[in-house]
Amino acid sequence: MQGVNPPAFRLRIGKYRVLYEYTNLNDEEVLMIKDIGSRGDIYK
């Protein structure tokens, strides 16, 4: 997604969206899920 720092990503699953980002924590890659919701509610 543009304008988000650190870079965030979105995954579309039917009418739902998952917003997530990758980070490094103690030299391990971590997938952090930021939000899950329906398309109409997730971007508010």
C-alpha positions as CSV (number, residue, x, y, z in Angstrom):
1,M,0.0,0.0,0.0
2,Q,1.3,3.5,-0.8
3,G,2.1,6.0,1.8
4,V,2.4,3.5,4.7
5,N,5.7,3.2,6.6
6,P,6.8,0.4,7.1
7,P,5.3,-1.0,3.9
8,A,2.0,-2.8,4.4
9,F,0.4,-5.3,2.1
10,R,-3.2,-6.4,1.6
11,L,-4.6,-9.8,0.7
12,R,-8.0,-10.2,-0.8
13,I,-10.1,-13.3,0.2
14,G,-13.6,-13.0,-1.3
15,K,-15.2,-9.9,0.2
16,Y,-12.7,-9.8,3.0
17,R,-9.3,-8.0,3.2
18,V,-6.3,-8.8,5.4
19,L,-3.8,-6.0,6.0
20,Y,-0.3,-7.2,7.0
21,E,3.4,-6.2,7.1
22,Y,6.7,-8.0,7.3
23,T,9.2,-7.1,10.0
24,N,12.5,-8.5,11.3
25,L,12.6,-9.3,15.0
26,N,15.8,-10.8,16.4
27,D,17.0,-11.8,12.9
28,E,13.7,-13.6,12.2
29,E,11.1,-12.5,9.7
30,V,7.7,-11.9,11.3
31,L,4.4,-11.6,9.5
32,M,2.3,-9.1,11.5
33,I,-1.4,-9.1,10.7
34,K,-2.7,-5.5,11.3
35,D,-6.4,-5.8,10.5
36,I,-9.0,-8.2,9.0
37,G,-12.4,-7.1,7.9
38,S,-14.9,-6.8,5.1
39,R,-14.0,-4.6,2.1
40,G,-16.4,-1.8,3.2
41,D,-15.0,-1.6,6.7
42,I,-11.3,-2.2,6.4
43,Y,-10.3,1.1,4.9
44,K,-12.3,3.4,7.2
